[in-house]
Amino acid sequence: MRIHIATDHAGLDLSHHLITHLSAAGHEVIDHGPRTYDALDDYPAFCINAAQATVDDRESGIEALGVVFGGSGNGEQIAANKVSGARAALVWNLSTARLAREHNDANVISIGAREHTIAEATSFIDAFVAEPFSDEERHTRRIRQLGEYERTGTIAGKNVDGR
């Protein structure tokens, strides 16, 4: 599987670890930065690029997921979710990592690098990558509704008017 990763200065140690860990597990890792420490760097471009590459790969039939992380993971998730077609989930334990894939078919995971040890964060990512989407009708229906809103600004029959 191809895995796109991005961070900011807060997650640089985790980034270096993940490149080695995920590559050793047989994944193709694409690093969207940063590659060197800069306490004043800005995560949005890194995370948006990783999310866009994930969406583009998946639309091209390439099996791909994204992993974004920073101090809390909040901003990184917000940035990734600005990409049309990205479904980025903030995870903080094994259960939320698995459910992000199983129920939400999340294609990007976001983690707070300052909130977890490298071992914990790695276990969340491994669980996320390994978990398949359940493909249950109720979950696919909800994902379709999110996509509809993303495209049209409304959800038919759901009292969402796009304002």
C-alpha positions as MATLAB code, in Angstrom:
seq = 'MRIHIATDHAGLDLSHHLITHLSAAGHEVIDHGPRTYDALDDYPAFCINAAQATVDDRESGIEALGVVFGGSGNGEQIAANKVSGARAALVWNLSTARLAREHNDANVISIGAREHTIAEATSFIDAFVAEPFSDEERHTRRIRQLGEYERTGTIAGKNVDGR';
ca = [
       0.000    0.000    0.000;
       1.125    3.561   -0.629;
       1.061    5.722    2.480;
       1.345    9.498    2.279;
       2.643   11.165    5.444;
       2.951   14.785    6.546;
       3.637   16.606    9.775;
       5.150   19.784   11.145;
       8.131   20.300   13.417;
       6.270   18.705   16.362;
       6.059   15.359   14.600;
       9.427   15.189   12.883;
      10.803   12.403   15.117;
       7.639   10.377   14.568;
       7.898   11.032   10.827;
      11.432    9.650   10.640;
      10.363    6.592   12.641;
       7.290    5.975   10.466;
       9.197    6.133    7.204;
      11.426    3.317    8.458;
       8.637    1.342   10.165;
       6.114    1.467    7.331;
       8.741    0.813    4.658;
       9.945   -2.237    6.589;
       6.328   -3.474    6.638;
       6.319   -3.381    2.829;
       4.516   -0.078    2.262;
       5.583    2.604   -0.171;
       5.917    5.753    1.950;
       5.683    9.190    0.363;
       6.912   11.959    2.682;
       5.205   15.307    2.075;
       7.365   17.067    4.640;
       8.913   18.629    6.358;
      12.244   16.879    6.114;
      14.206   19.154    8.455;
      13.354   20.832   11.728;
      11.989   24.375   11.567;
      10.118   25.535   14.673;
       8.242   28.088   12.545;
       7.074   25.772    9.771;
       3.411   25.609    8.817;
       1.544   22.288    8.647;
      -1.350   23.190    6.285;
       0.511   22.791    2.985;
       2.232   19.575    4.090;
      -1.038   17.999    5.252;
      -3.104   19.226    2.317;
      -0.511   17.803   -0.095;
      -0.580   14.415    1.670;
      -4.387   14.323    1.696;
      -4.636   15.387   -1.960;
      -2.108   12.752   -3.002;
      -4.086   10.125   -1.064;
      -7.344   11.108   -2.764;
      -5.667   11.276   -6.187;
      -4.103    7.836   -5.766;
      -7.356    6.263   -4.639;
      -9.237    7.847   -7.561;
      -6.579    6.348   -9.869;
      -7.122    2.883   -8.395;
      -3.977    2.891   -6.260;
      -4.417    1.504   -2.764;
      -3.387    4.449   -0.585;
      -3.935    6.011    2.833;
      -2.693    9.201    4.445;
      -1.175    9.863    7.868;
      -0.904   13.442    9.157;
       0.297   14.478   12.581;
       1.515   17.432   14.570;
       1.392   18.630   18.154;
      -2.270   17.859   18.814;
      -3.364   16.470   15.452;
      -6.319   18.874   15.394;
      -5.017   21.401   12.886;
      -3.591   18.650   10.730;
      -6.978   16.931   10.574;
      -8.685   20.213    9.708;
      -6.159   20.867    6.932;
      -6.537   17.380    5.454;
     -10.327   17.658    5.507;
     -10.163   20.766    3.288;
      -9.309   18.419    0.404;
     -12.388   17.295   -1.500;
     -12.727   13.546   -1.067;
     -10.528   13.348    2.038;
     -12.033   11.850    5.166;
      -9.495   12.522    7.898;
     -10.166   11.198   11.390;
      -8.417   12.316   14.561;
      -7.506    9.212   16.537;
      -6.282    8.846   20.088;
      -6.471    5.112   20.780;
      -6.700    1.765   18.994;
     -10.491    1.804   18.990;
     -10.790    5.176   17.247;
      -8.121    4.122   14.734;
     -10.014    0.963   13.821;
     -13.443    2.611   13.788;
     -12.177    5.393   11.524;
     -11.626    2.756    8.835;
     -14.365    0.251    9.732;
     -17.276    2.705   10.031;
     -16.136    5.880    8.253;
     -13.854    4.513    5.537;
     -11.438    7.268    6.562;
      -8.626    7.598    4.086;
      -6.462    9.823    6.291;
      -5.592    9.455    9.969;
      -4.502   12.359   12.180;
      -2.559   11.935   15.416;
      -1.239   14.293   18.070;
       2.494   13.582   18.135;
       2.862   15.385   21.471;
      -0.057   13.451   22.945;
       1.328    9.929   22.464;
       4.566    8.021   22.553;
       6.045    6.942   19.242;
       5.084    3.352   20.095;
       1.455    4.317   20.764;
       1.162    6.416   17.609;
       2.719    3.617   15.562;
       0.222    1.109   16.960;
      -2.677    3.420   15.995;
      -1.336    3.731   12.454;
      -0.773   -0.007   12.117;
      -4.353   -0.654   13.295;
      -5.723    1.964   10.884;
      -3.833    0.518    7.919;
      -4.851   -3.069    8.738;
      -8.565   -2.401    9.344;
     -10.853   -2.778    6.326;
     -14.003   -0.748    5.745;
     -17.038   -2.796    6.820;
     -19.004   -1.832    3.688;
     -22.211   -2.017    5.732;
     -25.104   -0.205    4.081;
     -25.639    2.243    6.964;
     -22.001    3.334    6.800;
     -21.898    3.622    3.001;
     -25.153    5.634    3.121;
     -23.636    8.111    5.586;
     -20.456    8.448    3.552;
     -22.547    9.112    0.421;
     -24.393   11.856    2.333;
     -21.098   13.499    3.287;
     -19.964   13.338   -0.327;
     -23.256   14.785   -1.512;
     -22.914   17.717    0.863;
     -19.310   18.236   -0.206;
     -20.381   18.397   -3.881;
     -23.710   20.241   -3.599;
     -23.935   21.972   -0.226;
     -27.015   19.979    0.718;
     -28.171   16.470    1.628;
     -31.411   15.530   -0.105;
     -34.220   14.707    2.311;
     -32.122   15.486    5.391;
     -33.120   19.110    6.098;
     -29.667   20.473    5.307;
     -29.895   23.687    3.343;
     -26.235   24.507    2.829;
     -26.185   27.793    4.762;
];
